[in-house]
Amino acid sequence: NWTNEEGSRFAPAMLASGGFSGVFEKDYVMDQRDREGIRFGDALDAIGYRGEKPLGGHPMSAMFELHIEQGPILEAEGKTIGVVTGVQGIRWYEATITGVDSHAGTTPMSRRKDALLGAAKVVEIVNAVGLAHPPLAVATVGLMEVKPNSRNVIPGEVFLTIEMRHPDQDVLDAMHEELCAKIEAAISALGLTLQLDCILNAPPVHFDETLVSTIRAAAETLGYGHRDIVSGAGHDAAYVARVAPTTMVFVPCKDGISHNEAEDTSPADCAAGAAVLLNAVLAFDARLEAQAKG
């Protein structure tokens, strides 16, 4: 596994695989801080995870990654194996909306500069942008911090995160332009100030067709129902694909639930995914050996 794949503590996601593949410079990776101000490099030191070998100094012939789908499609269609052909593009944003802290009981509605009202407008805009590009676009506000977070104080500052995803780069670019323009207009109309930064811009990735075909063939050989699928979630394989042939295998998850304590995949489906992974790796290894022998 690669460190910090999720990006829940240290943003952006996939810092380690991004550093390995040259997406991020080493200093950038090590200097990222969590919400408590702790550096990524210092956190690695604290648990003995900072390595000594050169970053990216491990050339590979291929990378295969096995994962649950994290969505409902395989289960709904009765397929055991997802043959992953690529990963959709992802953009992460951080927004800080600033107004004025003031007394909730004495400040007239017409004189307020309510940062949380601005944040509510942003949530609505993000949802609208996602809905405007069906059926593949998704857009989410997943984290929000309100200050001073008191029941009788009008919020003077709100920090929030925005995420947008789509498998087509042109559509993702259009979503970006629409998002920025609408948020800036809405915040300005409320007399608030806005700091909006795009902190992750991961373009759509198309996996190596030779490796994809080995996954497809392995599923066929082992008799598992399968379908091609584009990953809706980000994975380390998306960054590694920049420096080595890469592909993924998906197995179903119950009710499509993920990033939730109810996340569950049956032992049988896990075993099926592992079997397909093993079969595909051995087939690709045999191919490399044959090529080496000429």
Secondary structure as GFF3:
##gff-version 3
##sequence-region A 1 294
A	DSSP	alpha_helix	15	20	.	.	.	ID=ss1
A	DSSP	alpha_helix	26	31	.	.	.	ID=ss2
A	DSSP	alpha_helix	40	46	.	.	.	ID=ss3
A	DSSP	beta_strand	63	68	.	.	.	ID=ss4
A	DSSP	alpha_helix	73	77	.	.	.	ID=ss5
A	DSSP	beta_strand	81	87	.	.	.	ID=ss6
A	DSSP	beta_strand	89	98	.	.	.	ID=ss7
A	DSSP	beta_strand	102	103	.	.	.	ID=ss8
A	DSSP	three_ten_helix	109	111	.	.	.	ID=ss9
A	DSSP	alpha_helix	115	131	.	.	.	ID=ss10
A	DSSP	beta_strand	138	147	.	.	.	ID=ss11
A	DSSP	beta_strand	153	154	.	.	.	ID=ss12
A	DSSP	beta_strand	157	166	.	.	.	ID=ss13
A	DSSP	alpha_helix	169	189	.	.	.	ID=ss14
A	DSSP	beta_strand	193	202	.	.	.	ID=ss15
A	DSSP	beta_strand	205	206	.	.	.	ID=ss16
A	DSSP	alpha_helix	209	222	.	.	.	ID=ss17
A	DSSP	beta_strand	226	231	.	.	.	ID=ss18
A	DSSP	alpha_helix	236	240	.	.	.	ID=ss19
A	DSSP	beta_strand	246	251	.	.	.	ID=ss20
A	DSSP	three_ten_helix	254	256	.	.	.	ID=ss21
A	DSSP	alpha_helix	267	293	.	.	.	ID=ss22
###
